[in-house]
Amino acid sequence: MEIITVDHGFLTVECLRGMAFVFTCFFLSCVSNVWGNHAKSTDTENIYLDNITRVLDRLLDGYDNRLRPGFGGPVTEVKTDIFVTSFGPVSDVEMEYTMDVFFRQTWIDERLKFEGPIEILRLNNLMVSKIWTPDTFFRNGKRSISHNMTTPNKLFRIMQNGTILYTMRCLPHE
């Protein structure tokens, strides 16, 4: 049996003469499967992105962020919680202290209900300015600083049922 070299550009294989044809067919089959799957996944990703873009375009069509959800009806219930990451320093003389917190707010805005390929829209902080947000504040707070290291530290999510999750990192001084 004679050993020959089969060269496919980036892959060179030595094999028996009778096996060269079999190897070449196998190699071409594998390459076409990889390229075919890549094309399919790229097409799927493009369809997915197109659907998300359509959802976002329709979401704010006719939306007025100056009006609270359910304007003219019952009050909008906003649930809040705070996760304290650090506390201090405490000044006895000035009777004040500083905290580093994640301040989370959740409410439902029926106008932002959507149907689409995903259950939760994970959006950047630029979208926050386009929707209604509650005017929350820290009572008796002397000042509060929103954390803006590199970009504003804000998390913004919209669920399919219109539930909004808005979290920001801030430094309230009491």
C-alpha positions in Angstrom: 0.0 0.0 0.0 1.3 3.4 -0.9 1.0 6.4 1.5 0.0 9.7 -0.1 -0.4 13.3 1.2 -3.8 14.9 1.0 -3.6 18.7 1.2 -6.7 20.8 1.9 -5.0 24.2 2.3 -4.9 24.6 6.1 -5.0 20.8 6.8 -2.5 18.3 5.4 -3.0 14.6 6.1 -1.0 11.5 5.2 -3.1 8.4 4.5 -3.3 5.3 2.4 -4.1 5.8 -1.3 -7.5 4.1 -1.0 -8.4 6.2 2.1 -7.7 9.6 0.4 -11.0 9.8 -1.3 -12.9 8.7 1.9 -11.0 11.3 4.0 -11.6 14.1 1.5 -15.4 13.3 1.4 -15.5 13.3 5.2 -13.5 16.5 5.5 -15.7 18.3 3.0 -18.8 17.1 4.8 -17.6 18.4 8.1 -16.7 21.8 6.6 -20.0 22.2 4.9 -21.9 21.3 8.2 -19.9 23.9 10.1 -20.4 26.6 7.5 -24.1 25.6 7.1 -24.7 25.8 10.9 -22.9 29.1 11.1 -25.1 30.6 8.4 -28.3 29.2 10.1 -27.2 30.6 13.5 -26.4 34.0 11.9 -29.8 34.1 10.2 -31.5 33.1 13.5 -29.6 35.9 15.4 -30.6 38.4 12.7 -34.3 37.5 13.0 -34.0 37.7 16.8 -32.4 41.1 16.7 -35.0 42.3 14.1 -37.8 41.2 16.5 -36.2 42.9 19.5 -35.8 46.1 17.5 -39.5 46.0 16.4 -40.5 45.5 20.1 -38.5 48.5 21.2 -39.8 50.7 18.4 -43.4 49.8 19.2 -42.9 50.1 22.9 -42.5 53.9 23.0 -44.8 54.7 20.1 -47.3 57.2 21.6 -45.8 56.9 25.1 -45.8 60.1 27.2 -43.3 59.9 30.0 -44.8 63.0 31.7 -47.8 60.9 32.7 -47.7 58.3 35.4 -49.0 54.8 34.7 -52.7 54.7 35.0 -53.1 58.5 35.0 -56.6 59.4 36.2 -57.0 56.1 37.9 -55.7 54.6 41.2 -52.2 55.6 42.4 -49.2 53.8 41.0 -47.7 51.6 43.6 -43.9 51.7 43.6 -42.1 49.1 45.7 -38.6 50.0 46.9 -35.8 48.3 48.7 -32.2 49.2 49.6 -29.1 47.0 49.7 -26.4 48.7 51.7 -22.9 47.9 50.5 -21.1 50.1 53.0 -21.9 52.4 55.9 -19.8 55.2 57.2 -18.0 57.3 58.1 -20.2 58.6 60.9 -19.7 62.1 62.2 -20.8 62.7 65.8 -20.1 66.4 65.5 -22.1 67.0 62.3 -24.6 64.3 63.2 -24.4 62.7 59.7 -23.3 59.6 58.0 -22.7 58.3 54.5 -23.9 55.0 52.9 -23.2 53.3 49.6 -26.4 51.6 48.5 -28.2 50.0 45.6 -31.6 51.5 45.5 -34.2 49.3 43.7 -37.6 50.4 42.5 -40.3 48.3 40.9 -43.7 49.3 39.5 -46.1 48.3 36.7 -46.6 50.4 33.6 -49.4 48.8 31.5 -48.3 51.0 28.6 -45.1 49.0 28.4 -46.5 45.5 28.0 -45.1 43.7 25.0 -45.0 40.4 23.2 -41.8 39.1 21.8 -39.1 36.4 21.7 -37.9 37.2 25.2 -39.5 37.7 28.5 -37.3 40.5 29.9 -35.9 43.5 28.0 -32.5 44.3 29.5 -31.9 47.9 28.5 -29.2 50.5 29.1 -29.6 53.6 31.2 -30.4 55.8 28.2 -33.9 54.2 28.0 -34.7 55.3 31.5 -35.1 59.0 30.4 -37.7 57.9 27.9 -40.2 56.4 30.4 -42.0 57.7 33.5 -40.0 57.2 36.7 -41.2 57.9 40.2 -39.9 61.0 42.0 -38.5 59.1 45.0 -36.2 60.8 47.6 -34.6 60.1 50.9 -36.5 61.9 53.6 -34.2 64.0 55.9 -31.4 63.4 53.5 -28.9 66.2 53.2 -27.7 65.2 49.7 -27.5 62.1 47.6 -25.0 61.4 44.8 -25.8 59.0 41.9 -22.8 56.8 41.1 -21.4 57.6 37.6 -18.1 55.7 37.4 -17.4 55.4 33.6 -21.2 55.3 33.0 -24.2 55.8 35.3 -24.6 52.7 37.5 -28.2 52.0 36.6 -29.9 48.7 35.8 -33.1 48.9 33.8 -35.4 46.0 32.9 -38.9 45.7 31.4 -40.9 42.5 31.8 -43.5 41.4 29.3 -46.4 42.2 31.7 -45.2 45.8 32.0 -43.3 45.4 35.3 -40.3 47.8 35.5 -37.2 47.1 37.5 -35.0 50.2 38.0 -31.9 49.9 40.2 -29.3 52.6 40.7 -26.2 52.8 42.9 -26.1 56.0 45.0 -24.4 57.6 48.0 -27.0 59.2 50.3 -25.7 61.5 53.0 -28.0 61.7 56.1 
